């Protein structure tokens, strides 16, 4: 999952906000990165010999702020469409391989700046430029691209939607419980029906969130500072250098993927099956697979995420699975297939599910409690201020009533200038809800209309909680709310009435609403800090969502048709979270009676361990707690293996050494290097998929064998006895 939004000016931070390192399948390392953004500014000042301005809006005071209609340009949406295709391929590949998706917002903002700046420069030289490129237009591009590529994540192509398919059902052994294979038509229709509701659910609360409560939204704040810096002479100069670096590593990554393709003619062939630490370690998935994508992801994700992934891989594939394998024939049948949920695979999947649920439950309670306490504090502060004004007293000194700076005054004035009528938002939500309630039961007969109605009644409350919590912690709990819908609707429908498919479909409805709501509020914060019109932000998000509803299913369909083994455990694209989500739905409707011996005991144990680790992490505080591993990250390698964690740790090691040698330069260009590696390898999947569809196969199989096996192969080929 999600781009890294990293600014060059350090935003003010609420002291209550703790650093957030992880979001399931979609990570947001911005909070950690923002703390170090002064290094970028330091690098710029060293390069250009200039001092930092105290007032950001003072820099732009002489520049006219375009109207909201002029912020929405044709060139912005042309560039957004092209970047949406690129990023949809990247997110889809990550979705179908490990499910770990870094934030790609920095790449969207940077590449959007580069393409439009190049466009306007050419028009300026030819004398045809009618409208200059502004930071507001840059914000519109970033918003549109992130909204579009975000559908590749929230659309469930690697989770709830693909979990309905026959391929995943066969692995789970529960095809009789319900199957709905992917089809381009119904997927596009489903996304159009459910993806826009979240946009309308929080629009009436934008002023309360951004101006009244002054929520920080670290990701949105960091993105705004990045865009603001790009449009100063200082930032534009650095941005050009970053784009050049990104281009170099994009080319390297693309051609490296092309080179590797020649050696993948058969199963387990190529550099991505290189037994780096020996054949015995390779059998337990300990190897470096030369993936430029995950080296780049490792450079973006915080160190603790990568270390947690590696620790989880060592604990599971290095210790637990070899030990449980010795119990074959006792704990589980010895004659079952390795991918069957009646054998070892059950321990891999359900223990990982237990850890993910334990981590999700703890953080849901934590964020919800902080949301409620934050709301109470905000309301008390407002009430105290009103009482003081009624008594004609000076307002009490409080963090809730800070002195309003020139920047905030100007931003507030422009943010309130272009209002989105509340009747429009409420009416839009009601109309789309009614249409959705009528259409969805025709797509999923198991999903009754009253299930959908209940979801839509409670969804705005949950969307508000998710948007408010994201403003405090930078943490979106969209996947947690989706799992809540799986268990609630699945249990309500029951096993005999298609509860499994009903739960998965309900997960998609809920996840899209709450995810889009928090993303839009983040964008409102970005728009507030760049003087972008809320109307422009909303229209950009709507257009980006519409693009995503078309682009993402087409990209998924290309993968689905190009790779016949898509979703299988040993394939290039195993889609691991699809099995996890179907297993959750199965648990919701069937209970735990089908699990192998002692699997439930281990699940209880790791559920408790996940909660305990989080308690210890919070108890130690930021100073020492940042060294405690993250349970959700540890759980991912349990069923996938540690090979990608090794790639990501290599990326962390590269960044660590670079920062020690030249911290300012590393902070200025590390994200560009990582984005180039991710984008180049990601876009190579397009030509490789096309080659697979038309039947063009690689010419060489590079496979690694033990000396004994190689000797037997030689004897067979030569015919010697």
N, C-alpha and C positions, 0 to 999 in steps of 0.2 A: 502497500500500500502501500500518501498521503503525500510529496515534495517538501523540501525543507524550506521554511520561510525564515530567512536570516537577514536581519537589518544591519545597517552600519552605524546607526545611532542607538544608544541603549535606552529602552523605554523605562518609564517609571514602573516599579513593581509593587504590588500590594504585599505587605509583609505576611499576610495570612496564606499566601500562595506557596505551595510546595512544588518542587520540581516533579514533572511528570515524564517518565521515561518510556512507557509502553502502552499501546492500545492493540488489542488483538487484531492481527492481519493488517492493521493500519497504524503505524507508529508516528509520533509527533515529537522529534527531538528538538523542536524549536526552543522550548523553555531552557534547556541546558545550553543551547547555542547562543541565545540572546545574551546570556551572562558574559560571554566572551567577545561580543561584537566590538568592543573598544579596540581590540587588536586590529580589526580591519581599518577602522578610522585612523589608528596610529600608522598603519602601513601607508594609507593615502597621504597623511600629513608628511611622512618621511619622503614620499615620492615627489610631492608637489610643494612642500614647504609652507602649507597654509594651516591656519588654526580653525578649530571647530566653532561654529556659530551656536549661540545658546538658544535662539529662537528659530525653530524650523520654518514656521510660517513667515517669519521675517525675511527669509531668503526668497520666498515666492510671492511676497506682497505686491511686487510691481507687475506680476503676471496676471492676466485676466483669467478668471475661472470660467470655463465654457458652460453653457447651459446643459441640462441633462440630455437633451436631444443630440447636441454636438459631441457629447462624450461617447455616444453610440454611433460609431462610424462603420462604414462597409469594410474598410481595410482591417479594422479591429476584428471583425467577425470572420473575415477570410483567413487571417493569421490564426485566429482561435480554432477554426475548423481544421486547419492543417496540423496544428500542435495537438489538437484533441485526438486525431488519428494516431499520431506518434505515441502519445502518452497512454492511449487505450491499449495499444499493443504491449507497452511496458507493464502496465498494471495487470493485464490479462495473463501475461507470461508469469509474473510473480504470483498471481492468484492461483494458477494451475500448477505451480511447482512447490512452493513452500508456504504460501499464504502470507508472507512477510512483505509488507508494502511500505517503503519509506515515503516521506512527504516529498512531493515533486513540485511544490509551489515555487521554490526558488528557481528551478529550471524553467517553469512556465513564465515567471516574471522576467527572467533574464533573456530567454529566447524571444519572448514577445517584444521586449525592448529592442533587441538586436534587429529583428526582421522589420519592424515598423520604422525604426530609426534609419535603416538602410533604404527602405522604401521612400521615406520623406526626403532623405538626402539626395536621392536620384531625382525626385520631382523638383526639389529646390534648385538643383543645378540646371534643370531644363526649363525653369521658370513656370512650372505647372502646379507648384504646391499652393493649395488654397487654405489648408488648415494645418497648423503645426502639431507635432506629437506632444501630448501633455501627460502628466502623471495620472490624470483621471482616466485617460484612454488606456494607459498601461494597466491600471487597476481593473478596468473592464475586461481586458484580455485575460489577465490572470484569473479573474473570477469565472469567466466563461470556460476556460480550459479546465480549471479544477472541478467545476460543476459537471462538465462533460466526462472527464476521465474518472470522476468519482463514481459514476454509474457503473463502471467496470468493476468496482468493488462492491457497492451496495446492491447491485443487480443480482448478486448471489451466484455468479457463474462458477465460482469455486467453492460455494457453500450450499445454501438452502435450495437454490434452483437446480443445480446439477445433482444434488442429493436425491432428487425425485427420479432420476434416470434409471434405466434398466441395468446399466453397468455398475452403478453404485449399489443398487438393490441386490444384485447377484453376489457382490462381495459381502454384504451384510446378511445374506441368506433370508431376506424377508420380502422378496418380490411379491408374495401373495398379499402383503399389507397395502400395496398400492404403488403404481409406477406411472410416471408421466414423462416420456422422453422429450428432449429438447426439440423445438421446431421454431424456425425463425419467425414465423407469423405470430404465434401466441406469446412468444417472449417479448417481442416489440410491443404488442398490445398490452401485455401485463405491465411493462415498465411505464408506458404512457399513462396507464390508469392509476398507478400508485406513486409515481415519482414526484408529482407536483404538489401533493397535499402539504408536505412539510414546509414548502415555501410560504403558504398562506397561514400556517398555524401560529407563527411567531411574529409576523409583520406588525400586528397591533402593539406588540410589546417592545419594539425596537428602541423607542425613546427611553423607556424605563431601564432597559438593559444597558444602553450605551451612555446616556447622559445622566439619568437620575441615580442609578446604582453605580455608574462608572466602573463597570466590570473590565478587567484588564484584557482578557482574551489574548494571551501571550503570542499565539500563532498569528492572529490577525494584526496585532501590533507590530510584530517583527516584520511581517510582509509589507506593511505600510512604510516602515522606516527604510526597508530595502528599496521600495519604489521611489520614495522621496529622495533618497540618496542618488539613484540613477539619474534623476532629472536636474541635478546640480552639475556644474562643470567638473567638479571633483569626482562625483560618482559616475558620470558618463565615461570619464577616462578609464576608471577602474573596470566598469562594465565591459568596455571594448576588450580590455585585456582578458577578462574572465571568459568572454565569448570565444576568443582565439584559443585559449587553453581548452575550453569545452570542445571546440571543433577538432583539435588535435586528438584528444582522447576518444571522441566519438568515432573518428576515422579508424584509429587503432583498434577499438573494440569491434567495430563492424567487420573489418577485414580479418580480425582474429577469429570471429565467429564463422566467417566464410572459409578460412583456412581449416578450422576444426571440422567443418562439414564433410570434407573430402575423406575423412577417416572413420565415418560412422555408417558403413554399409550394412552392418549387421547388429544383432542384439549385443549389448554390453561392449560396443566398440567405440574407440575414440579417446580423446584426451579427458573427456568427462568421466571416464572409468579408469583413470590412471591410479594404480595401487601405490600411492605415495609412501605409505608406511608399511608396505608388505601385503602379501595376499591374505594373510590371516586377519589383519586389521581391515582390509578391504571387504571381507565377508560380513563384517559388522559395521560397514559404512563409515569407517574412519579413513578418509582420503581427501586430497585436495583435487577438485575437479576442474580447475582452471576456468572458472566462470567469471568473466569480467563483470557481469551483473552483480553478483553477490560480493565481490570485492568492493565495488562501488557502494552497494548498500551498507556494507560494514563501515565504510568511511563516513557515511551520513548518520547511522544509528549511534546512540551513545554507547560508550564502552561497556557499561553494565549490562546492556541488552545482549551484546555479542558474547560476553563472558557467561551470562546466564544460559544462553543457548548451548554453549560448549559444555558447561557443567551438566546440563540436562542430558546431553548426548552421552557423556561419560557415565553418568549415573545409570541411564537406561540400557544403552547398547554395550557399554563396557562392563557393567556389573549385573543388572537385574535380569535382562533377557537371557544371557548365557546361563544364569543360575536357574531360571524358570524352565529353560529348555531341558534341563536335567530331570525335571518332574514330568516329562512327557510320558503318557501312559498312566499316570497317577492323577495329576491335576486336570489333565485334558486328554482326549483321545490321541493316540499316536498316528492314526491314519488320516487325519484331516489335512486339508490343503493349508499351506502356509498363510494364505490370505483369508481364511475362514475365521469368522468371529466365534467359532466354537473351539478355537485353539489359541496359540500364542498371540495371534493378532488381537484377540479380545482384551488381553492384558495391556497391549500397546495402546489400543484405542481408548478403553474405558478408564484406565488410570490417568491418561492425558486429559480426558473429559473431566474427571474428578478434580484435577488440579486447576483446569481452566474455570470450572464452576466455583471452586473454593476461592480463587483469586477474584472472580467476578462478583461473588456475593459480598466479600469483604469490601471491595472498592465501591460497590453499589451503596452499601450501607454508609461507608465513609463519605462519599461524595454527596449522598442524600442528606446526611446529618449536617455537613458543611453548607449545603444549599439552604437548608432550613434555618440554621443559625445565622447564615449571612443575610437571609431575608429578614429575620427578626431584627438583626442589628441595623440593617438599612431602614426598616420601618420605624424603629425606635429613634434613630437619628433624625428622620424626617419629622416625626412627631415632636421631638425636642426642639427642632428648629422652628416649627410652626408655633409652638407654645411661647418661645422666646420672642418671636416677632409680634405675637398677639399682646405680649406684655411690654412691647417697645423696649426690649432689652437687646444687648448685643448677643448674637448667636454664640453658643458655647464653642470653645476651641475643641475641635474633634477632627479625626482623619476623614470623617464623612462630610465636613464642611471646609475644605481647603480653600485657600485663596485662588481665585480663577485667574489663570495666566492669559496673556494675550493670545497664545496659540489656541487654548481651549475656547476662549470667547469667539474667535474667528471660526473655528471648526463647528462649534455649536450653532452659530448663525447659519452656516451653509447646510448643516445637517438637517435643520428644521425648515429650510427654505422650500424644498420639494417634498411635500408630504404624500404618503400613500394612504388614501382614505381607508379608515377602518371598515366601513361598509363594504368596500371592494374586497378586502381580505376575508372578512367573515362570509360574504356572499360567495366568493370563489371557493372557500373551503366547503361550504354546504353543497354547492352545485357539484363539485368534483366528488365529494363523498357520496352523493346520491347516485351519480353515474357509476362510480366504482362499485357501490353496493349492488347495483343492478347487473353489472357486467361480470364481476369476479365469480359468482356462483356458476355462471355458464362456462367459465374456464376450468374451475375446480368444483366439481359437483359435491365434493366432501366439505367444502367451505360454505356453510350456510349463511344466508344473508344476515341473520341476527348475530352471528359471530363477528362479521365485518362491522356491523353497526356498533357493537360494544367496543371494538377496537377504535373506531373513529370517535366515540364519545370520550374515551380516556386518552387517546393519542395526543391532543393538544396539551394536557397536563404533563404527560411524560416528555413531550417535546420541549415544553418550558423548562422542566427540571434538567433535561440534558443540555439545553442551551445555557442555562444559568450555571450549571456545574462546569461546563466547558469554559465559561468566562472566568471562573475561579481557579480551575486546576489545569486547563488546556486538555482535558480528558473527555472524549466523547464515549458514552456508554451505549452506543447504538447496538452493538452486538449483544450486550447484556439484556437490553430490552427485547431484542429479537428472540433470545433464548427463553425469556419469560413468556413470550407469546407461544413459542413451541410447546412448552409444558402446559400452559393454561388451556389453550385451544385444543391441543392434542388430547389432554385428559377429559375435557368437556365433550369432545366428539366421541371419544372412546375407540377402542380397538376394532370393534365390529362395524363402525360407521366411517371408516376412512380417516381415523384420527391422525395417522402418521402424515399423510399428504396435507391434511387440513392444518396441522401444526407447522409444517414447513412453509406452506403458502402464507399463513398468518405471520410467520417470522419475517417474510419478505415485505408484507404490508407495513408492519410496525417498524422494521429496521430502516426502510426508506424514509418514513415520516420523520423519525427522531434524528436520523443522520443528516438529512437535508436541512432540518431546522437549525441544528448547531452550526452547520457549514455556512448557512445564510447569515446567521448572526455574527459569525467570525468575519464574513465579508462586509457586513455593515460597519464593524469596527475598523476594518481596513479603509473603507470608504470615508468614514468619519475623519481619520487621520490624514487622508490625502485630498480632502475636500471634494470627494466624489459624491455625486447625488445618490440618495437612497433609491430613487426611481431608476437611475441608470444601473445600480447594483442589482435591483430586483429583475429588471428586464434582461440583464446579462445572465443572471442565474437561470431565468426561465429559458432563454435561448440555448445556454450551455446544457441544461438538463434535456432539452429536446434533442440537441445534437447527440448527447450520450445515449438516449433511448434508441437512436438509430445506429450509431457507430459501434457501440459496445456489443450488441447482439450480432452484428455482422462480423466483427473481429472474432468473437467466440465461435461463430458458425464456421469461420475459416479454420480455426484450430480443430474444431470437432470433426470436420470433414477431412482435414489433412492428416490427422493422427488417429489411426484406428484403435490404438491402445490408450487413448486419452482417459485418464481416471483410474487406470490399473496401477497397483502399487509399485511395480518394477519398471514402469514406463518413464519416458522423459518428462511427461506431465501427469503426475499421479493425482493431482487435485486432492490433497490429504484432508482438507477441512470438509469436503463433501461427505466423506465417510463419517467424520465426527458429528456433523449436523444430523445426518440420518440416524446415527446411533442415539443421539439425544432424543430425537422424535420417537424412536423405538422404546427408549426407557420411559418416556412420558406416557405411552399408551399401553405398554406390555408389562412394565415392572422389571425386576432384576432377576427373575427366576431362571432365565436362560443363560446366565453368566457361568463360566467355568468355576471350578472349585477355588475358593479363597480369593477370587477376583474381586468380589464385593468387599471383603475385608481390606484388601489393599486399596481399593477405591476410597473407602472411609478414611483410611490412614492418610492417604495423600491429599484428600480434601481438607483434613485437619492440618496437615503440614503446610499447605498453601496459606491457610488462614494464619497459622502461627508465624510463618516467615514474614507475612505482612505486618503482624503485630510487632514483631521484633524490629522490623525495618522502621516503622513509625516511632517506636519507643526510643530508638537510638538517635533520632533526629537527623537533620540533613548532613551533619558533619561525618557521622559514622554510618548512618543508614544507607547512604549512597553506595556503600560497598557490599550491601546485602543483595543477593541475586533476586531476580523477579520470577515468581512461580509460573506466570503465564508464558514467559519466554522459555523457561526450563521445560515446560510441557510439550512444546512444539516438536522437538527432536524425538520424543518418546515413540512416535509412530512413523517418523520420517527418516530419522538417522541424523548423525552429527556432521555429515559431509559439508553441507552448506554453512554450518556454524564455523567450520574451519576456514572456509572462504572469507566469511565475514570477519573473523578474527585476524586474518591476513590484512584485510582492509584497515582494521583498527590499528594493527601494528605499523602499517605504512604511515597512517596519520599520526600516531604517537611519536615515531621517530622524526617525522617532518616537523611536528610542533616543537620538539626539543631542539632541532637544528635551526629553525627559523619560524617562530610562532606567528608573527604578523603575516608573513607571506602564506603560511599554511592556512591561516584563518581566512585570508582573502581568496585563495584559489582552491582549497580542498573541495569545496562543494562543486565547483566547476569541473574538477577532475572526476569526482564521483558521478556527477550527472552525465558527463561524456561517456564514461564506462557503461552506465546503465542504459542510456539512450542508444548507443551504438549497437550493443548486444541485443537490446530489445527490438530495434527496428530490423535487425537481421532475421527475426522470426517471420517477417512478412515474405521476403523472397524464399526462405526455406519452406514455408507453408505452401506457397505457390508451386515450388518444385515438387513437393510431396503430392499435391493434388494432381499434377499433370503426369506423375509417374516417373520423374527423373530421380534416380537414386545415386548416392555417393559411390565412387568407384573403388574405394579401399576400405577394408575392415582392419583396424589396428586393435588387436586384442592381446591381453597379457595372461600368460599361462604359467603354471609352476613347471619346474624342470621335468618332473615325472610325467605330468600331463603332456608336455611338449614332446617328450620322448615317445610316448604312445601314439601321438598324432603323427610324428615322423615315420614311425614303423607302419602305421596304417596307410599313409600316403605312398610310401616306397614299396609296400607289399612285402617287406622283410618279416621273418618270424622272430 
